[in-house]
Amino acid sequence: MLRMGDVDFEKSWLTKFSERLKDIAGEDILNEIMRGSGGLSDDSNRQDVINWSEQAMDKLDSLVDEKKRIEIMTSCACQYPKSELKKIRKAYAETEDIALAHQMLQERFVLSLRLTLKLEDKLIKDIVSRRWGLAGVRKRKTIIATKIPKSGYLLEYMKETDSEKKRALYCHCPRVRDILRSSDTRLSLTYCYCGAGFYKSIWEEILQKPVTVEVLESVIKGDDVCKISIHLA
């Protein structure tokens, strides 16, 4: 099972996905895309979950325009706790200084590596030097964020030398990790906008205005990392 605590990831994600499909694309498209998803959970056969995911993304690509696809998928993302962004949001509201907000977000990220993940200083320096993590790299009003590997697999990832195995350890999504272990399965890049929504929600909370995101690189399409562009203006 892939259950995280008491939360069934599959059921929780499917609920968000279906709600956003209905709101943005309508009930007919909702019914078509969600067909076959009934009963899927963390206890389901993983190949059944993989097969449904592939078909659902293909249907989404064919039935819904790009702007709405991105809106749907970014709305399904895991959310960074808003309570941990309060100080950054307040500092930005007072100064309108994106550089300051970015610096504070990076400091919070490094602190979480030390206190939450309890990583050694050497590994923290390595992660920071790779420009991985929450804050990303700021280029004026654009942020280029490179995801850090899934925390539960981070140490294994850092030791692994095979590029395909590293990609299968990298993603935070259990569906994608399973798909990357299945050589005969592919998944539309559209799915990665779920992960991009994580960064979108962070910067929208800090700035209190909409931002746009673009998936630049993804392990789904064979890249070594997942890289997201967040346009703040």
mmCIF file of the C-alpha atoms, coordinates in Angstrom:
data_MODEL
# 
_entry.id   MODEL 
# 
loop_
_atom_site.group_PDB 
_atom_site.id 
_atom_site.type_symbol 
_atom_site.label_atom_id 
_atom_site.label_alt_id 
_atom_site.label_comp_id 
_atom_site.label_asym_id 
_atom_site.label_entity_id 
_atom_site.label_seq_id 
_atom_site.pdbx_PDB_ins_code 
_atom_site.Cartn_x 
_atom_site.Cartn_y 
_atom_site.Cartn_z 
_atom_site.occupancy 
_atom_site.B_iso_or_equiv 
_atom_site.pdbx_formal_charge 
_atom_site.auth_seq_id 
_atom_site.auth_comp_id 
_atom_site.auth_asym_id 
_atom_site.auth_atom_id 
_atom_site.pdbx_PDB_model_num 
ATOM 1   C CA . MET A 1 1   ? 0.000   0.000  0.000   1.00 0.00 ? 1   MET A CA 1 
ATOM 2   C CA . LEU A 1 2   ? 1.064   3.600  -0.662  1.00 0.00 ? 2   LEU A CA 1 
ATOM 3   C CA . ARG A 1 3   ? -1.127  5.212  1.955   1.00 0.00 ? 3   ARG A CA 1 
ATOM 4   C CA . MET A 1 4   ? 0.407   8.251  3.638   1.00 0.00 ? 4   MET A CA 1 
ATOM 5   C CA . GLY A 1 5   ? -0.750  8.323  7.263   1.00 0.00 ? 5   GLY A CA 1 
ATOM 6   C CA . ASP A 1 6   ? -4.529  7.987  7.255   1.00 0.00 ? 6   ASP A CA 1 
ATOM 7   C CA . VAL A 1 7   ? -4.985  9.579  3.823   1.00 0.00 ? 7   VAL A CA 1 
ATOM 8   C CA . ASP A 1 8   ? -5.678  7.395  0.801   1.00 0.00 ? 8   ASP A CA 1 
ATOM 9   C CA . PHE A 1 9   ? -3.734  9.254  -1.882  1.00 0.00 ? 9   PHE A CA 1 
ATOM 10  C CA . GLU A 1 10  ? -5.609  7.787  -4.846  1.00 0.00 ? 10  GLU A CA 1 
ATOM 11  C CA . LYS A 1 11  ? -9.076  8.496  -3.467  1.00 0.00 ? 11  LYS A CA 1 
ATOM 12  C CA . SER A 1 12  ? -8.113  11.986 -2.323  1.00 0.00 ? 12  SER A CA 1 
ATOM 13  C CA . TRP A 1 13  ? -6.535  12.914 -5.661  1.00 0.00 ? 13  TRP A CA 1 
ATOM 14  C CA . LEU A 1 14  ? -9.400  11.453 -7.713  1.00 0.00 ? 14  LEU A CA 1 
ATOM 15  C CA . THR A 1 15  ? -11.888 13.482 -5.680  1.00 0.00 ? 15  THR A CA 1 
ATOM 16  C CA . LYS A 1 16  ? -10.002 16.726 -6.385  1.00 0.00 ? 16  LYS A CA 1 
ATOM 17  C CA . PHE A 1 17  ? -9.575  15.837 -10.050 1.00 0.00 ? 17  PHE A CA 1 
ATOM 18  C CA . SER A 1 18  ? -13.248 15.012 -10.576 1.00 0.00 ? 18  SER A CA 1 
ATOM 19  C CA . GLU A 1 19  ? -14.403 18.186 -8.809  1.00 0.00 ? 19  GLU A CA 1 
ATOM 20  C CA . ARG A 1 20  ? -12.164 20.369 -10.957 1.00 0.00 ? 20  ARG A CA 1 
ATOM 21  C CA . LEU A 1 21  ? -13.174 18.545 -14.126 1.00 0.00 ? 21  LEU A CA 1 
ATOM 22  C CA . LYS A 1 22  ? -16.830 19.212 -13.367 1.00 0.00 ? 22  LYS A CA 1 
ATOM 23  C CA . ASP A 1 23  ? -16.260 22.880 -12.486 1.00 0.00 ? 23  ASP A CA 1 
ATOM 24  C CA . ILE A 1 24  ? -14.028 23.703 -15.455 1.00 0.00 ? 24  ILE A CA 1 
ATOM 25  C CA . ALA A 1 25  ? -14.897 21.240 -18.242 1.00 0.00 ? 25  ALA A CA 1 
ATOM 26  C CA . GLY A 1 26  ? -18.459 20.213 -17.450 1.00 0.00 ? 26  GLY A CA 1 
ATOM 27  C CA . GLU A 1 27  ? -20.288 17.059 -16.450 1.00 0.00 ? 27  GLU A CA 1 
ATOM 28  C CA . ASP A 1 28  ? -20.176 15.280 -19.834 1.00 0.00 ? 28  ASP A CA 1 
ATOM 29  C CA . ILE A 1 29  ? -16.385 15.507 -20.017 1.00 0.00 ? 29  ILE A CA 1 
ATOM 30  C CA . LEU A 1 30  ? -16.158 14.606 -16.330 1.00 0.00 ? 30  LEU A CA 1 
ATOM 31  C CA . ASN A 1 31  ? -18.093 11.386 -16.939 1.00 0.00 ? 31  ASN A CA 1 
ATOM 32  C CA . GLU A 1 32  ? -16.001 10.440 -19.966 1.00 0.00 ? 32  GLU A CA 1 
ATOM 33  C CA . ILE A 1 33  ? -12.635 11.021 -18.339 1.00 0.00 ? 33  ILE A CA 1 
ATOM 34  C CA . MET A 1 34  ? -13.509 9.486  -14.968 1.00 0.00 ? 34  MET A CA 1 
ATOM 35  C CA . ARG A 1 35  ? -14.921 6.314  -16.530 1.00 0.00 ? 35  ARG A CA 1 
ATOM 36  C CA . GLY A 1 36  ? -13.188 3.299  -15.012 1.00 0.00 ? 36  GLY A CA 1 
ATOM 37  C CA . SER A 1 37  ? -11.903 5.150  -11.933 1.00 0.00 ? 37  SER A CA 1 
ATOM 38  C CA . GLY A 1 38  ? -14.587 3.867  -9.574  1.00 0.00 ? 38  GLY A CA 1 
ATOM 39  C CA . GLY A 1 39  ? -13.083 1.868  -6.747  1.00 0.00 ? 39  GLY A CA 1 
ATOM 40  C CA . LEU A 1 40  ? -9.477  2.911  -7.391  1.00 0.00 ? 40  LEU A CA 1 
ATOM 41  C CA . SER A 1 41  ? -7.563  3.389  -4.153  1.00 0.00 ? 41  SER A CA 1 
ATOM 42  C CA . ASP A 1 42  ? -4.123  2.886  -2.654  1.00 0.00 ? 42  ASP A CA 1 
ATOM 43  C CA . ASP A 1 43  ? -5.058  -0.784 -2.315  1.00 0.00 ? 43  ASP A CA 1 
ATOM 44  C CA . SER A 1 44  ? -5.788  -1.185 -6.042  1.00 0.00 ? 44  SER A CA 1 
ATOM 45  C CA . ASN A 1 45  ? -3.588  -3.153 -8.395  1.00 0.00 ? 45  ASN A CA 1 
ATOM 46  C CA . ARG A 1 46  ? -0.943  -0.638 -9.448  1.00 0.00 ? 46  ARG A CA 1 
ATOM 47  C CA . GLN A 1 47  ? -1.163  -1.576 -13.117 1.00 0.00 ? 47  GLN A CA 1 
ATOM 48  C CA . ASP A 1 48  ? -4.897  -0.784 -13.046 1.00 0.00 ? 48  ASP A CA 1 
ATOM 49  C CA . VAL A 1 49  ? -4.081  2.670  -11.636 1.00 0.00 ? 49  VAL A CA 1 
ATOM 50  C CA . ILE A 1 50  ? -1.353  3.195  -14.255 1.00 0.00 ? 50  ILE A CA 1 
ATOM 51  C CA . ASN A 1 51  ? -3.629  2.150  -17.135 1.00 0.00 ? 51  ASN A CA 1 
ATOM 52  C CA . TRP A 1 52  ? -6.462  4.409  -15.996 1.00 0.00 ? 52  TRP A CA 1 
ATOM 53  C CA . SER A 1 53  ? -4.102  7.362  -15.491 1.00 0.00 ? 53  SER A CA 1 
ATOM 54  C CA . GLU A 1 54  ? -2.687  7.034  -18.997 1.00 0.00 ? 54  GLU A CA 1 
ATOM 55  C CA . GLN A 1 55  ? -6.148  6.849  -20.567 1.00 0.00 ? 55  GLN A CA 1 
ATOM 56  C CA . ALA A 1 56  ? -7.488  9.738  -18.465 1.00 0.00 ? 56  ALA A CA 1 
ATOM 57  C CA . MET A 1 57  ? -4.674  12.088 -19.474 1.00 0.00 ? 57  MET A CA 1 
ATOM 58  C CA . ASP A 1 58  ? -5.085  11.149 -23.148 1.00 0.00 ? 58  ASP A CA 1 
ATOM 59  C CA . LYS A 1 59  ? -8.801  11.943 -22.920 1.00 0.00 ? 59  LYS A CA 1 
ATOM 60  C CA . LEU A 1 60  ? -8.098  15.208 -21.107 1.00 0.00 ? 60  LEU A CA 1 
ATOM 61  C CA . ASP A 1 61  ? -5.664  16.222 -23.877 1.00 0.00 ? 61  ASP A CA 1 
ATOM 62  C CA . SER A 1 62  ? -8.175  15.437 -26.623 1.00 0.00 ? 62  SER A CA 1 
ATOM 63  C CA . LEU A 1 63  ? -11.328 16.858 -25.018 1.00 0.00 ? 63  LEU A CA 1 
ATOM 64  C CA . VAL A 1 64  ? -10.146 19.978 -23.153 1.00 0.00 ? 64  VAL A CA 1 
ATOM 65  C CA . ASP A 1 65  ? -8.155  22.977 -24.401 1.00 0.00 ? 65  ASP A CA 1 
ATOM 66  C CA . GLU A 1 66  ? -4.689  23.670 -22.996 1.00 0.00 ? 66  GLU A CA 1 
ATOM 67  C CA . LYS A 1 67  ? -5.614  26.591 -20.745 1.00 0.00 ? 67  LYS A CA 1 
ATOM 68  C CA . LYS A 1 68  ? -8.374  24.617 -19.038 1.00 0.00 ? 68  LYS A CA 1 
ATOM 69  C CA . ARG A 1 69  ? -6.190  21.487 -18.812 1.00 0.00 ? 69  ARG A CA 1 
ATOM 70  C CA . ILE A 1 70  ? -3.560  23.442 -16.922 1.00 0.00 ? 70  ILE A CA 1 
ATOM 71  C CA . GLU A 1 71  ? -6.197  25.015 -14.661 1.00 0.00 ? 71  GLU A CA 1 
ATOM 72  C CA . ILE A 1 72  ? -7.622  21.581 -13.854 1.00 0.00 ? 72  ILE A CA 1 
ATOM 73  C CA . MET A 1 73  ? -4.301  19.915 -13.144 1.00 0.00 ? 73  MET A CA 1 
ATOM 74  C CA . THR A 1 74  ? -2.716  22.726 -11.125 1.00 0.00 ? 74  THR A CA 1 
ATOM 75  C CA . SER A 1 75  ? -5.802  22.699 -8.908  1.00 0.00 ? 75  SER A CA 1 
ATOM 76  C CA . CYS A 1 76  ? -5.101  19.059 -8.003  1.00 0.00 ? 76  CYS A CA 1 
ATOM 77  C CA . ALA A 1 77  ? -1.669  19.771 -6.502  1.00 0.00 ? 77  ALA A CA 1 
ATOM 78  C CA . CYS A 1 78  ? -0.575  19.093 -2.958  1.00 0.00 ? 78  CYS A CA 1 
ATOM 79  C CA . GLN A 1 79  ? -0.531  22.360 -1.008  1.00 0.00 ? 79  GLN A CA 1 
ATOM 80  C CA . TYR A 1 80  ? 2.308   23.873 0.990   1.00 0.00 ? 80  TYR A CA 1 
ATOM 81  C CA . PRO A 1 81  ? 0.936   24.928 4.418   1.00 0.00 ? 81  PRO A CA 1 
ATOM 82  C CA . LYS A 1 82  ? -0.285  28.519 4.222   1.00 0.00 ? 82  LYS A CA 1 
ATOM 83  C CA . SER A 1 83  ? 0.549   28.981 7.893   1.00 0.00 ? 83  SER A CA 1 
ATOM 84  C CA . GLU A 1 84  ? 4.240   28.631 7.029   1.00 0.00 ? 84  GLU A CA 1 
ATOM 85  C CA . LEU A 1 85  ? 3.976   31.386 4.424   1.00 0.00 ? 85  LEU A CA 1 
ATOM 86  C CA . LYS A 1 86  ? 2.424   34.022 6.691   1.00 0.00 ? 86  LYS A CA 1 
ATOM 87  C CA . LYS A 1 87  ? 5.652   35.886 7.462   1.00 0.00 ? 87  LYS A CA 1 
ATOM 88  C CA . ILE A 1 88  ? 6.701   35.894 3.818   1.00 0.00 ? 88  ILE A CA 1 
ATOM 89  C CA . ARG A 1 89  ? 3.281   37.087 2.680   1.00 0.00 ? 89  ARG A CA 1 
ATOM 90  C CA . LYS A 1 90  ? 3.344   39.857 5.302   1.00 0.00 ? 90  LYS A CA 1 
ATOM 91  C CA . ALA A 1 91  ? 6.865   40.938 4.311   1.00 0.00 ? 91  ALA A CA 1 
ATOM 92  C CA . TYR A 1 92  ? 5.858   41.131 0.656   1.00 0.00 ? 92  TYR A CA 1 
ATOM 93  C CA . ALA A 1 93  ? 2.659   43.041 1.453   1.00 0.00 ? 93  ALA A CA 1 
ATOM 94  C CA . GLU A 1 94  ? 4.743   45.625 3.315   1.00 0.00 ? 94  GLU A CA 1 
ATOM 95  C CA . THR A 1 95  ? 7.624   45.928 0.838   1.00 0.00 ? 95  THR A CA 1 
ATOM 96  C CA . GLU A 1 96  ? 6.438   44.517 -2.543  1.00 0.00 ? 96  GLU A CA 1 
ATOM 97  C CA . ASP A 1 97  ? 9.986   43.162 -2.740  1.00 0.00 ? 97  ASP A CA 1 
ATOM 98  C CA . ILE A 1 98  ? 10.048  39.876 -4.662  1.00 0.00 ? 98  ILE A CA 1 
ATOM 99  C CA . ALA A 1 99  ? 13.763  39.429 -3.924  1.00 0.00 ? 99  ALA A CA 1 
ATOM 100 C CA . LEU A 1 100 ? 13.052  39.546 -0.198  1.00 0.00 ? 100 LEU A CA 1 
ATOM 101 C CA . ALA A 1 101 ? 10.170  37.080 -0.467  1.00 0.00 ? 101 ALA A CA 1 
ATOM 102 C CA . HIS A 1 102 ? 12.360  34.732 -2.518  1.00 0.00 ? 102 HIS A CA 1 
ATOM 103 C CA . GLN A 1 103 ? 15.186  34.951 0.020   1.00 0.00 ? 103 GLN A CA 1 
ATOM 104 C CA . MET A 1 104 ? 12.825  34.201 2.915   1.00 0.00 ? 104 MET A CA 1 
ATOM 105 C CA . LEU A 1 105 ? 11.386  31.201 1.066   1.00 0.00 ? 105 LEU A CA 1 
ATOM 106 C CA . GLN A 1 106 ? 14.880  29.834 0.450   1.00 0.00 ? 106 GLN A CA 1 
ATOM 107 C CA . GLU A 1 107 ? 15.784  30.284 4.121   1.00 0.00 ? 107 GLU A CA 1 
ATOM 108 C CA . ARG A 1 108 ? 12.642  28.385 5.129   1.00 0.00 ? 108 ARG A CA 1 
ATOM 109 C CA . PHE A 1 109 ? 13.527  25.584 2.714   1.00 0.00 ? 109 PHE A CA 1 
ATOM 110 C CA . VAL A 1 110 ? 17.054  25.193 4.087   1.00 0.00 ? 110 VAL A CA 1 
ATOM 111 C CA . LEU A 1 111 ? 15.695  25.238 7.641   1.00 0.00 ? 111 LEU A CA 1 
ATOM 112 C CA . SER A 1 112 ? 13.258  22.434 6.782   1.00 0.00 ? 112 SER A CA 1 
ATOM 113 C CA . LEU A 1 113 ? 16.102  20.327 5.374   1.00 0.00 ? 113 LEU A CA 1 
ATOM 114 C CA . ARG A 1 114 ? 17.916  20.667 8.675   1.00 0.00 ? 114 ARG A CA 1 
ATOM 115 C CA . LEU A 1 115 ? 15.060  20.469 11.187  1.00 0.00 ? 115 LEU A CA 1 
ATOM 116 C CA . THR A 1 116 ? 12.367  18.417 9.435   1.00 0.00 ? 116 THR A CA 1 
ATOM 117 C CA . LEU A 1 117 ? 14.385  16.048 7.253   1.00 0.00 ? 117 LEU A CA 1 
ATOM 118 C CA . LYS A 1 118 ? 17.345  16.165 9.659   1.00 0.00 ? 118 LYS A CA 1 
ATOM 119 C CA . LEU A 1 119 ? 19.894  16.068 6.855   1.00 0.00 ? 119 LEU A CA 1 
ATOM 120 C CA . GLU A 1 120 ? 23.602  16.485 7.442   1.00 0.00 ? 120 GLU A CA 1 
ATOM 121 C CA . ASP A 1 121 ? 25.197  19.798 6.495   1.00 0.00 ? 121 ASP A CA 1 
ATOM 122 C CA . LYS A 1 122 ? 27.184  18.213 3.656   1.00 0.00 ? 122 LYS A CA 1 
ATOM 123 C CA . LEU A 1 123 ? 24.015  16.941 1.972   1.00 0.00 ? 123 LEU A CA 1 
ATOM 124 C CA . ILE A 1 124 ? 22.216  20.248 2.552   1.00 0.00 ? 124 ILE A CA 1 
ATOM 125 C CA . LYS A 1 125 ? 25.059  22.088 0.818   1.00 0.00 ? 125 LYS A CA 1 
ATOM 126 C CA . ASP A 1 126 ? 24.856  19.631 -2.077  1.00 0.00 ? 126 ASP A CA 1 
ATOM 127 C CA . ILE A 1 127 ? 21.098  20.181 -2.448  1.00 0.00 ? 127 ILE A CA 1 
ATOM 128 C CA . VAL A 1 128 ? 21.459  23.961 -2.298  1.00 0.00 ? 128 VAL A CA 1 
ATOM 129 C CA . SER A 1 129 ? 24.300  23.904 -4.850  1.00 0.00 ? 129 SER A CA 1 
ATOM 130 C CA . ARG A 1 130 ? 22.043  22.006 -7.269  1.00 0.00 ? 130 ARG A CA 1 
ATOM 131 C CA . ARG A 1 131 ? 19.421  24.779 -6.921  1.00 0.00 ? 131 ARG A CA 1 
ATOM 132 C CA . TRP A 1 132 ? 16.788  22.229 -5.923  1.00 0.00 ? 132 TRP A CA 1 
ATOM 133 C CA . GLY A 1 133 ? 13.808  22.987 -3.752  1.00 0.00 ? 133 GLY A CA 1 
ATOM 134 C CA . LEU A 1 134 ? 11.073  25.311 -2.681  1.00 0.00 ? 134 LEU A CA 1 
ATOM 135 C CA . ALA A 1 135 ? 12.417  28.720 -3.701  1.00 0.00 ? 135 ALA A CA 1 
ATOM 136 C CA . GLY A 1 136 ? 14.109  27.949 -7.009  1.00 0.00 ? 136 GLY A CA 1 
ATOM 137 C CA . VAL A 1 137 ? 16.210  30.463 -8.917  1.00 0.00 ? 137 VAL A CA 1 
ATOM 138 C CA . ARG A 1 138 ? 14.850  33.976 -9.418  1.00 0.00 ? 138 ARG A CA 1 
ATOM 139 C CA . LYS A 1 139 ? 15.295  35.771 -12.718 1.00 0.00 ? 139 LYS A CA 1 
ATOM 140 C CA . ARG A 1 140 ? 13.588  39.119 -12.139 1.00 0.00 ? 140 ARG A CA 1 
ATOM 141 C CA . LYS A 1 141 ? 9.862   38.240 -12.097 1.00 0.00 ? 141 LYS A CA 1 
ATOM 142 C CA . THR A 1 142 ? 10.290  34.601 -13.094 1.00 0.00 ? 142 THR A CA 1 
ATOM 143 C CA . ILE A 1 143 ? 11.181  31.709 -10.796 1.00 0.00 ? 143 ILE A CA 1 
ATOM 144 C CA . ILE A 1 144 ? 12.771  28.548 -12.171 1.00 0.00 ? 144 ILE A CA 1 
ATOM 145 C CA . ALA A 1 145 ? 12.097  25.822 -9.609  1.00 0.00 ? 145 ALA A CA 1 
ATOM 146 C CA . THR A 1 146 ? 13.756  22.403 -9.753  1.00 0.00 ? 146 THR A CA 1 
ATOM 147 C CA . LYS A 1 147 ? 12.054  19.844 -7.575  1.00 0.00 ? 147 LYS A CA 1 
ATOM 148 C CA . ILE A 1 148 ? 14.002  18.133 -4.858  1.00 0.00 ? 148 ILE A CA 1 
ATOM 149 C CA . PRO A 1 149 ? 13.678  14.308 -5.062  1.00 0.00 ? 149 PRO A CA 1 
ATOM 150 C CA . LYS A 1 150 ? 10.937  12.754 -2.948  1.00 0.00 ? 150 LYS A CA 1 
ATOM 151 C CA . SER A 1 151 ? 12.151  13.014 0.649   1.00 0.00 ? 151 SER A CA 1 
ATOM 152 C CA . GLY A 1 152 ? 11.454  9.367  1.473   1.00 0.00 ? 152 GLY A CA 1 
ATOM 153 C CA . TYR A 1 153 ? 13.763  8.296  -1.354  1.00 0.00 ? 153 TYR A CA 1 
ATOM 154 C CA . LEU A 1 154 ? 16.271  11.148 -1.187  1.00 0.00 ? 154 LEU A CA 1 
ATOM 155 C CA . LEU A 1 155 ? 19.195  9.228  0.300   1.00 0.00 ? 155 LEU A CA 1 
ATOM 156 C CA . GLU A 1 156 ? 18.605  6.269  -2.020  1.00 0.00 ? 156 GLU A CA 1 
ATOM 157 C CA . TYR A 1 157 ? 18.381  8.668  -4.977  1.00 0.00 ? 157 TYR A CA 1 
ATOM 158 C CA . MET A 1 158 ? 21.679  10.330 -4.111  1.00 0.00 ? 158 MET A CA 1 
ATOM 159 C CA . LYS A 1 159 ? 23.446  6.949  -3.970  1.00 0.00 ? 159 LYS A CA 1 
ATOM 160 C CA . GLU A 1 160 ? 21.895  5.523  -7.157  1.00 0.00 ? 160 GLU A CA 1 
ATOM 161 C CA . THR A 1 161 ? 24.018  5.698  -10.303 1.00 0.00 ? 161 THR A CA 1 
ATOM 162 C CA . ASP A 1 162 ? 21.599  4.289  -12.907 1.00 0.00 ? 162 ASP A CA 1 
ATOM 163 C CA . SER A 1 163 ? 19.745  7.185  -14.581 1.00 0.00 ? 163 SER A CA 1 
ATOM 164 C CA . GLU A 1 164 ? 16.497  5.263  -15.142 1.00 0.00 ? 164 GLU A CA 1 
ATOM 165 C CA . LYS A 1 165 ? 16.371  4.069  -11.539 1.00 0.00 ? 165 LYS A CA 1 
ATOM 166 C CA . LYS A 1 166 ? 17.102  7.611  -10.348 1.00 0.00 ? 166 LYS A CA 1 
ATOM 167 C CA . ARG A 1 167 ? 14.137  8.955  -12.341 1.00 0.00 ? 167 ARG A CA 1 
ATOM 168 C CA . ALA A 1 168 ? 11.889  6.281  -10.804 1.00 0.00 ? 168 ALA A CA 1 
ATOM 169 C CA . LEU A 1 169 ? 12.938  7.430  -7.321  1.00 0.00 ? 169 LEU A CA 1 
ATOM 170 C CA . TYR A 1 170 ? 12.680  11.149 -8.058  1.00 0.00 ? 170 TYR A CA 1 
ATOM 171 C CA . CYS A 1 171 ? 9.019   12.037 -8.442  1.00 0.00 ? 171 CYS A CA 1 
ATOM 172 C CA . HIS A 1 172 ? 6.819   12.884 -5.447  1.00 0.00 ? 172 HIS A CA 1 
ATOM 173 C CA . CYS A 1 173 ? 3.803   11.195 -7.071  1.00 0.00 ? 173 CYS A CA 1 
ATOM 174 C CA . PRO A 1 174 ? 3.343   7.433  -6.502  1.00 0.00 ? 174 PRO A CA 1 
ATOM 175 C CA . ARG A 1 175 ? 1.609   7.095  -9.887  1.00 0.00 ? 175 ARG A CA 1 
ATOM 176 C CA . VAL A 1 176 ? 4.571   8.554  -11.737 1.00 0.00 ? 176 VAL A CA 1 
ATOM 177 C CA . ARG A 1 177 ? 7.082   6.469  -9.792  1.00 0.00 ? 177 ARG A CA 1 
ATOM 178 C CA . ASP A 1 178 ? 5.146   3.341  -10.767 1.00 0.00 ? 178 ASP A CA 1 
ATOM 179 C CA . ILE A 1 179 ? 4.900   4.444  -14.385 1.00 0.00 ? 179 ILE A CA 1 
ATOM 180 C CA . LEU A 1 180 ? 8.631   5.099  -14.595 1.00 0.00 ? 180 LEU A CA 1 
ATOM 181 C CA . ARG A 1 181 ? 9.232   1.547  -13.425 1.00 0.00 ? 181 ARG A CA 1 
ATOM 182 C CA . SER A 1 182 ? 6.971   0.283  -16.250 1.00 0.00 ? 182 SER A CA 1 
ATOM 183 C CA . SER A 1 183 ? 8.928   0.500  -19.502 1.00 0.00 ? 183 SER A CA 1 
ATOM 184 C CA . ASP A 1 184 ? 5.861   0.028  -21.734 1.00 0.00 ? 184 ASP A CA 1 
ATOM 185 C CA . THR A 1 185 ? 3.782   2.842  -20.223 1.00 0.00 ? 185 THR A CA 1 
ATOM 186 C CA . ARG A 1 186 ? 3.772   6.521  -21.079 1.00 0.00 ? 186 ARG A CA 1 
ATOM 187 C CA . LEU A 1 187 ? 1.985   9.466  -19.509 1.00 0.00 ? 187 LEU A CA 1 
ATOM 188 C CA . SER A 1 188 ? 1.142   12.851 -21.006 1.00 0.00 ? 188 SER A CA 1 
ATOM 189 C CA . LEU A 1 189 ? 3.173   15.802 -19.786 1.00 0.00 ? 189 LEU A CA 1 
ATOM 190 C CA . THR A 1 190 ? -0.182  17.365 -18.905 1.00 0.00 ? 190 THR A CA 1 
ATOM 191 C CA . TYR A 1 191 ? -0.075  15.339 -15.698 1.00 0.00 ? 191 TYR A CA 1 
ATOM 192 C CA . CYS A 1 192 ? 3.012   17.258 -14.537 1.00 0.00 ? 192 CYS A CA 1 
ATOM 193 C CA . TYR A 1 193 ? 0.952   20.426 -14.175 1.00 0.00 ? 193 TYR A CA 1 
ATOM 194 C CA . CYS A 1 194 ? -0.348  18.858 -10.978 1.00 0.00 ? 194 CYS A CA 1 
ATOM 195 C CA . GLY A 1 195 ? 3.183   19.142 -9.576  1.00 0.00 ? 195 GLY A CA 1 
ATOM 196 C CA . ALA A 1 196 ? 3.549   22.610 -11.058 1.00 0.00 ? 196 ALA A CA 1 
ATOM 197 C CA . GLY A 1 197 ? 0.460   23.637 -9.116  1.00 0.00 ? 197 GLY A CA 1 
ATOM 198 C CA . PHE A 1 198 ? 2.408   23.202 -5.878  1.00 0.00 ? 198 PHE A CA 1 
ATOM 199 C CA . TYR A 1 199 ? 4.643   26.152 -6.794  1.00 0.00 ? 199 TYR A CA 1 
ATOM 200 C CA . LYS A 1 200 ? 1.751   28.106 -8.288  1.00 0.00 ? 200 LYS A CA 1 
ATOM 201 C CA . SER A 1 201 ? -0.161  27.990 -5.005  1.00 0.00 ? 201 SER A CA 1 
ATOM 202 C CA . ILE A 1 202 ? 2.897   29.077 -2.988  1.00 0.00 ? 202 ILE A CA 1 
ATOM 203 C CA . TRP A 1 203 ? 3.508   32.217 -5.020  1.00 0.00 ? 203 TRP A CA 1 
ATOM 204 C CA . GLU A 1 204 ? -0.171  33.060 -5.323  1.00 0.00 ? 204 GLU A CA 1 
ATOM 205 C CA . GLU A 1 205 ? -0.408  32.935 -1.529  1.00 0.00 ? 205 GLU A CA 1 
ATOM 206 C CA . ILE A 1 206 ? 2.661   35.152 -1.099  1.00 0.00 ? 206 ILE A CA 1 
ATOM 207 C CA . LEU A 1 207 ? 1.728   37.698 -3.770  1.00 0.00 ? 207 LEU A CA 1 
ATOM 208 C CA . GLN A 1 208 ? -2.060  37.437 -3.354  1.00 0.00 ? 208 GLN A CA 1 
ATOM 209 C CA . LYS A 1 209 ? -2.556  37.437 -7.120  1.00 0.00 ? 209 LYS A CA 1 
ATOM 210 C CA . PRO A 1 210 ? -2.626  34.839 -9.924  1.00 0.00 ? 210 PRO A CA 1 
ATOM 211 C CA . VAL A 1 211 ? 0.621   33.530 -11.406 1.00 0.00 ? 211 VAL A CA 1 
ATOM 212 C CA . THR A 1 212 ? 1.209   31.223 -14.375 1.00 0.00 ? 212 THR A CA 1 
ATOM 213 C CA . VAL A 1 213 ? 3.360   28.111 -14.580 1.00 0.00 ? 213 VAL A CA 1 
ATOM 214 C CA . GLU A 1 214 ? 5.065   26.138 -17.330 1.00 0.00 ? 214 GLU A CA 1 
ATOM 215 C CA . VAL A 1 215 ? 6.607   22.670 -17.163 1.00 0.00 ? 215 VAL A CA 1 
ATOM 216 C CA . LEU A 1 216 ? 10.097  22.965 -18.649 1.00 0.00 ? 216 LEU A CA 1 
ATOM 217 C CA . GLU A 1 217 ? 11.578  19.551 -17.838 1.00 0.00 ? 217 GLU A CA 1 
ATOM 218 C CA . SER A 1 218 ? 10.109  16.336 -16.450 1.00 0.00 ? 218 SER A CA 1 
ATOM 219 C CA . VAL A 1 219 ? 11.259  12.843 -15.602 1.00 0.00 ? 219 VAL A CA 1 
ATOM 220 C CA . ILE A 1 220 ? 8.114   11.660 -17.398 1.00 0.00 ? 220 ILE A CA 1 
ATOM 221 C CA . LYS A 1 221 ? 9.668   12.664 -20.720 1.00 0.00 ? 221 LYS A CA 1 
ATOM 222 C CA . GLY A 1 222 ? 13.141  11.402 -19.866 1.00 0.00 ? 222 GLY A CA 1 
ATOM 223 C CA . ASP A 1 223 ? 14.704  14.451 -18.235 1.00 0.00 ? 223 ASP A CA 1 
ATOM 224 C CA . ASP A 1 224 ? 16.843  13.958 -15.141 1.00 0.00 ? 224 ASP A CA 1 
ATOM 225 C CA . VAL A 1 225 ? 14.811  16.417 -13.058 1.00 0.00 ? 225 VAL A CA 1 
ATOM 226 C CA . CYS A 1 226 ? 11.479  18.226 -13.046 1.00 0.00 ? 226 CYS A CA 1 
ATOM 227 C CA . LYS A 1 227 ? 11.810  21.942 -13.671 1.00 0.00 ? 227 LYS A CA 1 
ATOM 228 C CA . ILE A 1 228 ? 8.970   24.471 -13.452 1.00 0.00 ? 228 ILE A CA 1 
ATOM 229 C CA . SER A 1 229 ? 8.855   28.086 -14.592 1.00 0.00 ? 229 SER A CA 1 
ATOM 230 C CA . ILE A 1 230 ? 6.687   30.351 -12.429 1.00 0.00 ? 230 ILE A CA 1 
ATOM 231 C CA . HIS A 1 231 ? 5.841   33.702 -14.018 1.00 0.00 ? 231 HIS A CA 1 
ATOM 232 C CA . LEU A 1 232 ? 5.028   36.212 -11.312 1.00 0.00 ? 232 LEU A CA 1 
ATOM 233 C CA . ALA A 1 233 ? 3.852   38.972 -13.651 1.00 0.00 ? 233 ALA A CA 1 
# 
